[in-house]
């Protein structure tokens, strides 16, 4: 595992050298992180053949530690470590206990971010391994924990009042937590605007994501990883901030235009709808959000989409497509550093008899 820390260490060392050179402004070094304790229960599930799936209740933990060095106002170096199995690119959680006696799985610490970033206003470019740089409203299309390695940049287009931004990048993709395979070439146009003295805001995006699969993967499920994907993704969300209780409405649509997927009529399209009431943006505040999603089997890359709604797949690889269902979510901000999130899911597969219900309660602490 030591070799995987080399890129992160190299960036920190480079940042130190840059910070040591000339200039009379102090360099800002910052450490931050978060802890999450989760109780999770899966129940009333059915397997693909209609047979009952065993219930499962377990306690889980996520820990992350990040370091940044602001070497110049325009130059940032960053690295992050997280918990999770080295076999999984989708989940940073480790199981502390299982009330049904299931195996607890692996407990590893891995680097999931190490990058440098140059920025000026809304224009920026980063190189290394970092979060998915393209906007979407949730993790259905792409899981936040799937961090690609490569180069990405954003440019605020002139004569648009800085409301229109072009984002593009080229990456290699994770095969488990640290290995890479295949590549992604992607671009997105992101538009933001406000109306009536910012009482209403709108945010929308349209993007194209070309994934070239590779054979010989070690951790991913080969039936997905060895395929090519040509994904269209659009998203729009409207925020009504002037109401007594903030309201937002959102929608996303996606389609796989790769020739191999087009033969599966109806399985290459997905969409979701969202309504959110309230804003958990300061202590004592809460929000309620509802999602409905219908995601065809080939509408997203199943190894890189969400791993929240169900436990289909393997212990370390979630098959995150081929379903329709609901999520109800309540976020409560207790203090500036502590939040409690409750989530309930009810889903069914599109192509077989699988069904799933899941309850989650997360206690999050940020430092």
Residue pairs with C-beta under 8 A, 6 or more apart in sequence:
1 86
1 108
1 110
1 178
4 110
4 111
4 178
5 111
7 111
7 114
7 128
7 129
8 79
8 81
8 111
8 114
11 77
11 78
11 79
11 114
11 115
11 116
11 128
12 67
12 69
12 77
12 79
14 77
14 116
15 69
15 71
15 77
15 116
16 69
18 71
18 72
18 75
18 77
19 27
19 69
19 71
23 72
27 69
27 70
27 71
28 69
28 70
29 67
29 68
29 69
29 70
30 67
30 68
30 69
30 70
31 65
31 66
31 67
32 65
32 66
32 67
32 68
32 366
32 367
33 63
33 64
33 65
33 66
33 366
33 367
34 62
34 63
34 64
34 364
34 365
34 366
34 367
35 61
35 62
35 63
35 364
35 365
35 367
36 61
36 62
36 63
36 93
36 362
36 363
36 364
36 365
37 59
37 60
37 61
37 362
37 363
38 59
38 60
38 61
38 62
38 93
38 360
38 361
38 362
38 363
39 57
39 58
39 59
39 60
39 360
39 361
40 56
40 57
40 58
40 59
40 60
40 358
40 359
40 360
41 55
41 56
41 57
41 358
41 359
41 360
42 53
42 55
42 56
42 57
42 310
42 311
42 356
42 357
42 358
43 55
43 56
43 357
43 358
43 359
44 55
44 355
44 356
44 357
45 52
45 53
45 54
45 55
45 310
45 311
45 354
45 355
45 356
45 357
46 52
46 53
46 353
46 354
46 355
46 356
47 53
47 353
47 354
48 349
48 352
48 353
48 354
49 352
49 353
50 353
53 356
54 100
55 100
56 98
56 100
56 102
56 311
57 98
57 99
57 100
58 95
58 96
58 97
58 98
58 99
58 100
58 102
59 95
59 96
59 97
60 93
60 94
60 95
60 96
61 83
61 93
61 94
61 96
62 82
62 83
62 84
62 92
62 93
62 94
63 82
63 83
64 80
64 81
64 82
64 83
64 92
65 80
65 81
65 82
66 78
66 79
66 80
66 81
66 113
67 78
67 79
67 80
68 76
68 77
68 78
69 76
69 77
69 78
70 76
71 77
74 118
74 119
74 120
75 116
75 117
75 118
76 116
76 117
76 118
76 119
77 115
77 116
77 117
78 113
78 114
78 115
78 116
78 117
78 130
79 111
79 113
79 114
79 115
80 111
80 112
80 113
80 114
81 109
81 110
81 111
81 112
82 92
82 109
82 110
82 111
82 112
82 145
83 92
83 93
83 94
83 107
83 108
83 109
84 91
84 92
84 93
84 94
84 108
84 110
84 145
84 177
85 91
85 94
85 105
85 106
85 107
85 108
85 177
85 315
85 316
86 106
86 108
86 110
86 176
86 177
86 178
87 106
87 176
87 177
87 219
87 316
87 317
88 176
88 177
88 219
88 316
88 317
89 145
89 146
89 174
89 175
89 176
89 177
89 219
89 220
89 303
89 304
90 143
90 145
90 146
90 303
90 304
90 307
90 317
90 318
90 320
91 145
91 307
91 316
91 318
92 112
92 145
94 104
94 105
94 106
94 107
95 104
95 105
96 104
97 104
98 104
103 315
105 315
105 316
106 316
108 177
110 177
110 178
111 129
111 178
112 129
112 145
112 147
112 177
113 128
113 129
113 130
113 131
113 147
114 128
114 129
115 126
115 127
115 128
115 129
115 130
116 126
116 127
116 128
117 124
117 125
117 126
117 130
118 124
118 125
118 126
119 125
121 156
121 162
122 154
122 156
122 162
122 165
123 153
123 154
123 155
123 156
124 153
124 154
125 151
125 152
125 153
125 154
126 133
126 151
126 152
126 153
127 150
127 151
128 149
129 147
129 148
129 149
130 147
130 148
130 152
131 144
131 147
132 142
132 144
132 146
132 147
132 148
133 152
133 154
133 167
133 169
134 142
134 167
134 186
134 188
134 205
134 207
134 209
135 167
135 188
135 190
135 203
135 205
135 235
136 142
136 205
136 233
136 235
136 252
137 235
137 237
137 250
137 252
137 272
137 274
138 272
138 274
138 291
138 306
139 305
139 306
139 308
140 252
140 270
140 272
140 291
140 293
140 295
140 300
140 305
140 306
140 320
141 231
141 233
141 252
141 254
141 300
141 305
142 300
142 304
142 305
143 304
143 305
143 306
143 307
143 320
145 307
146 173
146 174
146 304
147 174
148 169
148 171
148 172
148 173
148 174
148 184
149 171
149 172
149 173
149 174
149 180
150 169
150 170
150 171
150 172
150 183
150 184
151 169
151 170
151 171
152 167
152 168
152 169
152 171
153 167
153 168
153 169
154 165
154 166
154 167
154 168
154 190
155 165
155 166
156 162
156 164
156 165
157 164
157 165
157 166
163 191
163 192
163 193
164 189
164 190
164 191
165 189
165 190
165 191
165 192
166 187
166 188
166 189
166 190
167 187
167 188
167 189
167 190
167 207
168 186
168 187
168 188
169 184
169 185
169 186
169 187
170 183
170 184
170 185
170 186
171 183
171 184
171 185
171 186
172 180
172 181
172 182
172 183
172 184
173 180
173 181
173 182
173 183
173 184
173 211
173 304
174 180
174 181
174 304
175 181
175 217
175 218
175 219
175 220
175 225
176 218
176 219
176 220
176 316
179 218
179 219
181 213
181 214
181 216
181 217
181 220
181 225
182 211
182 212
182 213
182 214
182 225
183 211
183 212
184 209
184 210
184 211
184 212
185 209
185 210
186 207
186 208
186 209
186 210
187 207
187 208
188 205
188 206
188 207
188 208
189 205
189 206
189 207
190 203
190 204
190 205
191 202
191 203
191 204
191 205
192 201
192 202
192 203
193 201
193 202
194 200
194 201
194 202
195 201
195 202
196 242
198 241
199 240
199 241
199 242
200 238
200 239
200 240
200 241
200 242
201 238
201 239
201 241
202 236
202 237
202 238
202 239
203 236
203 237
203 238
203 239
204 234
204 235
204 236
204 237
205 233
205 234
205 235
205 236
206 232
206 233
206 234
206 235
207 232
207 233
207 234
208 230
208 231
208 232
208 233
209 229
209 230
209 231
209 233
210 228
210 229
210 230
210 231
211 228
211 229
211 230
211 231
211 301
212 228
213 224
213 225
213 226
213 227
213 228
213 229
214 225
214 226
215 222
215 226
217 225
217 226
219 316
219 317
220 303
220 317
221 302
221 303
221 313
221 314
221 317
221 319
224 301
224 302
224 303
224 319
225 303
227 258
227 260
227 261
228 258
228 260
229 256
229 258
229 261
229 298
229 301
230 256
230 257
230 258
230 261
231 254
231 255
231 256
231 257
231 299
231 300
231 301
232 254
232 255
232 256
232 257
233 252
233 253
233 254
234 252
234 253
234 254
235 250
235 251
235 252
235 253
236 250
236 251
236 252
237 248
237 249
237 250
237 251
237 274
238 248
238 249
238 250
239 246
239 247
239 248
240 246
240 247
240 248
245 277
245 278
246 277
246 278
246 279
246 287
247 275
247 276
247 277
248 274
248 275
248 276
249 274
249 275
249 276
250 273
250 274
250 275
250 276
251 271
251 272
251 273
251 274
252 271
252 272
253 269
253 270
253 271
254 269
254 270
254 271
254 295
254 299
254 300
255 268
255 269
255 270
255 299
256 262
256 268
256 269
256 296
256 298
256 299
256 300
257 268
258 298
261 267
261 268
261 298
262 268
264 296
264 297
264 298
266 296
267 296
267 297
267 298
267 299
267 322
267 350
267 351
268 296
268 298
268 299
269 296
269 299
270 293
270 294
270 295
270 296
270 299
270 300
270 321
271 293
271 294
271 295
272 291
272 292
272 293
272 294
272 295
273 291
273 292
273 293
274 289
274 290
274 291
275 289
275 290
276 287
276 288
276 289
276 290
277 287
277 288
277 289
278 285
278 286
278 287
278 288
279 285
279 287
280 286
280 287
280 331
280 332
280 333
280 339
281 333
282 333
282 336
283 333
283 334
283 335
283 336
284 333
285 332
285 333
286 330
286 331
286 332
286 333
287 330
287 331
288 328
288 329
288 330
289 327
289 328
289 329
289 330
289 331
290 326
290 327
290 328
290 329
291 326
291 327
291 329
292 324
292 325
292 326
293 309
293 323
293 324
293 325
293 326
293 327
294 323
294 324
294 350
295 305
295 320
295 321
295 322
295 323
295 324
296 321
296 322
296 350
297 321
297 322
297 350
297 351
298 321
299 321
300 320
300 321
302 313
302 318
302 319
302 320
302 321
302 322
303 317
303 320
304 320
305 318
305 320
305 321
306 318
306 320
307 318
307 320
308 327
308 343
308 345
308 360
309 320
309 323
309 325
309 327
309 345
309 347
309 356
309 358
310 318
310 323
310 345
310 347
310 354
310 356
310 358
311 318
311 356
311 358
312 318
312 319
312 323
312 349
312 354
312 356
313 319
313 320
322 349
322 350
322 351
323 347
323 348
323 349
323 350
323 354
324 347
324 348
324 350
325 345
325 346
325 347
325 348
325 356
326 345
326 346
326 347
327 343
327 344
327 345
328 343
328 344
329 341
329 342
329 343
329 344
330 341
330 342
330 343
331 339
331 340
331 341
332 339
332 340
332 341
333 339
334 340
337 365
337 366
337 367
338 363
338 364
338 365
338 366
339 362
339 363
339 364
340 361
340 362
340 363
340 364
341 360
341 361
341 362
341 364
342 359
342 360
342 361
342 362
343 358
343 359
343 360
343 361
343 362
344 357
344 358
344 359
344 360
345 356
345 357
345 358
345 359
345 360
346 356
346 357
347 355
347 356
347 357
348 354
348 355
348 356
349 355
